């Protein structure tokens, strides 16, 4: 292997989750911040929850409501 081209490996990398869980792992980064971990992920907990950071669900529901209103308005106007 070539010397001096590999990143430094930190065996005590601190991982912090948005739920407050902290654990240590090995990584080339000194610290990692994540949004979902094994303590709060629905696959591991069995609880269903939405992680909607950018409001995508609200935008989708708004578009659906506009579509229903448009269809209702269009059905009233008949020639």
Secondary structure as a PSIPRED ss2 file (coil, helix, strand):
# PSIPRED VFORMAT (PSIPRED V4.0)

   1 X C   1.000  0.000  0.000
   2 X C   1.000  0.000  0.000
   3 X C   1.000  0.000  0.000
   4 X C   1.000  0.000  0.000
   5 X C   1.000  0.000  0.000
   6 X C   1.000  0.000  0.000
   7 X C   1.000  0.000  0.000
   8 X C   1.000  0.000  0.000
   9 X C   1.000  0.000  0.000
  10 X E   0.000  0.000  1.000
  11 X E   0.000  0.000  1.000
  12 X E   0.000  0.000  1.000
  13 X E   0.000  0.000  1.000
  14 X E   0.000  0.000  1.000
  15 X E   0.000  0.000  1.000
  16 X E   0.000  0.000  1.000
  17 X E   0.000  0.000  1.000
  18 X C   1.000  0.000  0.000
  19 X C   1.000  0.000  0.000
  20 X C   1.000  0.000  0.000
  21 X C   1.000  0.000  0.000
  22 X E   0.000  0.000  1.000
  23 X E   0.000  0.000  1.000
  24 X E   0.000  0.000  1.000
  25 X E   0.000  0.000  1.000
  26 X E   0.000  0.000  1.000
  27 X E   0.000  0.000  1.000
  28 X C   1.000  0.000  0.000
  29 X C   1.000  0.000  0.000
  30 X C   1.000  0.000  0.000
  31 X E   0.000  0.000  1.000
  32 X E   0.000  0.000  1.000
  33 X E   0.000  0.000  1.000
  34 X E   0.000  0.000  1.000
  35 X C   1.000  0.000  0.000
  36 X C   1.000  0.000  0.000
  37 X C   1.000  0.000  0.000
  38 X C   1.000  0.000  0.000
  39 X C   1.000  0.000  0.000
  40 X C   1.000  0.000  0.000
  41 X C   1.000  0.000  0.000
  42 X H   0.000  1.000  0.000
  43 X H   0.000  1.000  0.000
  44 X H   0.000  1.000  0.000
  45 X H   0.000  1.000  0.000
  46 X C   1.000  0.000  0.000
  47 X C   1.000  0.000  0.000
  48 X C   1.000  0.000  0.000
  49 X C   1.000  0.000  0.000
  50 X C   1.000  0.000  0.000
  51 X C   1.000  0.000  0.000
  52 X C   1.000  0.000  0.000
  53 X C   1.000  0.000  0.000
  54 X C   1.000  0.000  0.000
  55 X C   1.000  0.000  0.000
  56 X H   0.000  1.000  0.000
  57 X H   0.000  1.000  0.000
  58 X H   0.000  1.000  0.000
  59 X H   0.000  1.000  0.000
  60 X H   0.000  1.000  0.000
  61 X H   0.000  1.000  0.000
  62 X H   0.000  1.000  0.000
  63 X H   0.000  1.000  0.000
  64 X H   0.000  1.000  0.000
  65 X H   0.000  1.000  0.000
  66 X H   0.000  1.000  0.000
  67 X H   0.000  1.000  0.000
  68 X H   0.000  1.000  0.000
  69 X H   0.000  1.000  0.000
  70 X H   0.000  1.000  0.000
  71 X H   0.000  1.000  0.000
  72 X H   0.000  1.000  0.000
  73 X H   0.000  1.000  0.000
  74 X H   0.000  1.000  0.000
  75 X H   0.000  1.000  0.000
  76 X H   0.000  1.000  0.000
  77 X C   1.000  0.000  0.000
  78 X C   1.000  0.000  0.000
  79 X C   1.000  0.000  0.000
